[in-house]
Amino acid sequence: MGGGGAGGFRTGTGLSVASGTTYTITVGSGGGASGSGPCSSGGSGNDGGSSSISAPAPFTAITSAGGGGGGSYPGIAGRNGGSGGGSAQQPLTPAGLGNIPSVTPSQGNNGGAGSSSPWMSGGGGGAGQVGDTNGAGRGGDGTASTISGTSVVYAGGGGGCGSGGNIGGTGGGGNSNCAGAGTAGTTNRGGGGGGGGGCNPGSPNNTVGSFAGGSGIVIISSPTAAVSTTGSPTTSTSGGRTIYTFTGSGSITF
C-alpha cells in the first residue's frame, strides 16, 4: 500500500481577535489503520480528519484538511487531501493530490508515484515535499514551525510499502513494513501513517494492513492572555507571548 499523506499545514499571522468572542478549535484525528484481508476486497487507506479554528464573522475560519489515504491493490489510487496518499504498486496507480481543497499558500503536496522496478508503492506527500522526493517509497518531509517557541517539524508523509519497507518523512510520518510492524504517524504532528503490505497478483491476502496517521494540532500564540479556554490546552510563554497548544478540540475566548 502507498503511504498516507500528511494533514495540511497552515499558518496565519497578524490575525485580529475580538474581545469576548469565542473561537472554536477542532483537532482532527489521524486516518484509522486498515486491517489485513482478502486481496479481492481492495480499499485505500483511510483519510485523516480536518483541524480548524473558527468563529463568527468577520473572522474567516482556517482549516487544515486531513491527509489522503494511500492507494492499494487492486488498482486503487491514493486519495486526495491536505497532502496526497502515495500510489499503490502491482499495478501502479495514480497518487493522491495535495492541497485539496486548494488554498494559498499551499497546505501540502502530492503523494509519490512509486516505482515498477524495483517495485515500490509511493510515499505519502508531506507539507514540505512531494512523496518519493528522497527516494521511491519515502514519505515527503514536513515543514518546521517555531510558533511554540522551539522549532518543531510537522506533517511528514508516511512511507510506502516496498522492498523491505520505507521510512516516513520528517515531521511525524510513519514507517511502512510490507511484512511486519510498521509505525503510525506521530500523535499531534499530523503525519501520515506507513503503508502496509500490498497484495501481489495471485496472493490470497494482504499480509499487513496500513498504519494509522497522526492526529492534528492547533497552536495559538497571542500577545494577550485568554479570558477562558476549554479542552485543556497546554499554556506556555515565549518572547512575551502566551502560547496555547490544543491537542484535542476545545475553545478559547479573549
Residue, then its C-alpha position, 0 to 999 in steps of 0.5 A: m500500500g502507498g503511504g498516507g499523506a500528511g494533514g495540511f499545514r497552515t499558518g496565519t499571522g497578524l490575525s485580529v481577535a475580538s474581545g469576548t468572542t469565542y473561537t472554536i478549535t477542532v483537532g482532527s484525528g489521524g486516518g484509522a489503520s486498515g486491517s489485513g484481508p482478502c486481496s479481492s476486497g481492495g480499499s485505500g487507506n483511510d483519510g485523516g480528519s480536518s483541524s480548524i479554528s473558527a468563529p463568527a464573522p468577520f473572522t474567516a475560519i482556517t482549516s487544515a484538511g486531513g491527509g489522503g489515504g494511500g492507494s492499494y491493490p487492486g488498482i486503487a489510487g491514493r486519495n486526495g487531501g491536505s497532502g496526497g496518499g502515495s500510489a499503490q504498486q502491482p499495478l501502479t496507480p495514480a497518487g493522491l493530490g495535495n492541497i485539496p481543497s486548494v488554498t494559498p499558500s499551499q497546505g501540502n503536496n502530492g503523494g509519490a508515484g512509486s516505482s515498477s522496478p524495483w517495485m515500490s508503492g509511493g510515499g505519502g506527500g508531506a507539507g514540505q515535499v512531494g512523496d518519493t522526493n528522497g527516494a521511491g517509497r519515502g514519505g515527503d518531509g514536513t515543514a518546521s514551525t517555531i510558533s511554540g517557541t522551539s522549532v518543531v517539524y510537522a506533517g511528514g508523509g508516511g512511507g510506502c510499502g516496498s522492498g523491505g519497507n520505507i521510512g516516513g518523512t520528517g515531521g511525524g510520518g510513519n514507517s511502512n513494513c510490507a511484512g511486519a510492524g510498521t509505525a503510525g504517524t506521530t500523535n499531534r504532528g499530523g503525519g501520515g501513517g506507513g503503508g502496509g503490505g500490498c497484495n501481489p497478483g495471485s496472493p490470497n491476502n494482504t499480509v499487513g494492513s496500513f498504519a494509522g496517521g497522526s492526529g492534528i494540532v492547533i497552536i495559538s500564540s497571542p500577545t494577550a492572555a485568554v479570558s477562558t479556554t476549554g479542552s485543556p490546552t497546554t499554556s506556555t510563554s515565549g518572547g512575551r507571548t502566551i502560547y496555547t497548544f490544543t491537542g484535542s478540540g476545545s475553545i478559547t475566548f479573549 
